[in-house]
Amino acid sequence: MDERIVNLKVQFDNDLNNTENVSDLEGIRVSYLGKKGSITELLKGMKDLSNDEKKAFGQDVNIFKNEAADKIAAKMQELKEKEIEAEIKSMPYFDISIPADLSRGSYHPITLVQRQCEKIFRSMGFTVEDYSEIVTDYECFESLNIPKHHPARDMQDTYYLENGQLLKTQTSAAQNAIYLKYKDRLINEGVPIKAIFPGRCFRNEATDACHENTFFQMEGVMVDKNISISNLIFFMKTMLSEVFQKDINVRLRPGFFPFVEPGFELDISCLICGGEGCPSCKHSGWLELCPCGMIHPEVLKAGGIDPEEYTGFAFGLGLTRLAMMKYSVKDIRDLNGGSLKSLSQFTDDE
Ligand code: DAH
């Protein structure tokens, strides 16, 4: 092999071994393989050689050139990895066991209203129940006196899962489980069933300022001997007056829900005008807030409770709607939008 090639090879290996960072290596690449690099220059010098010499020389230089390119690429990889490792090592140590600075966060307005309702109902002897978001058709409909093909199902455009279960469209879906859970205590020990169960519900709704496919409700039930509509009115009035921190009047209008009989729409006196009539209540003095009613005998039966002996009331408070009213949120999408700027301005009254 031509001496010039041998010498350049030695020099190249030397240079490569002495390179410790990516930018120096890039310099070496240019100085050997660039347009004016030493290997390229070798090829240019071939013109003075004989034809036979040219062939062998050309081949040797090309092999050297390829080897050099491969060696540079390998070294580049090695140096980059080393640089990343060094960078990681130089990072400040992150201790995940240090408690977070919670003063920076804030509760979502729906969480605030939910907790407030829970607190009020707990103080009146209700238990707060948690229930799954995925339920069976039986829980969400059949046990609530809504058989298959009942027109009431049309009101709740339901997300069904492939296994036949569904995303609950209403917190009422937990009623059956609650009755079954507490019925023995009611029947054997005379302890009334008093439970609320807040939860996320899902319906296939087109989204606009007032509708979302995901929203929160809070269901409440009370079952005992001699429970009447007056009990229902008392609990709702007490709860709402606490939530809004003022005396709230309520009225009941007839409403239809297959799982209550009679069923009602509960209206509250307008929060803005107090009942005088204003644009926000469309001059009626009332705002529609909470459907409710006396639990249907079939629903009690499905829960293992004898409707001849026990009666009860149920209500389905729209928590999302309540939060919007309490905090004057005009567009429901602001609640799910995740903008901290708008969501972090709400605080608990207490
Ligand atoms: N689950 C009903 C809905 O989402 C609301 C409802 C109505 C709940 C009447 C009740 C009730 O408990 O008694 O449309």
Residues whose N, C-alpha, C, O or C-beta is under 5 A from the ligand:
A	BS01	DAH	T169 Q170 S172 F257 V260 P291 C292 G293 A314 F315 G316
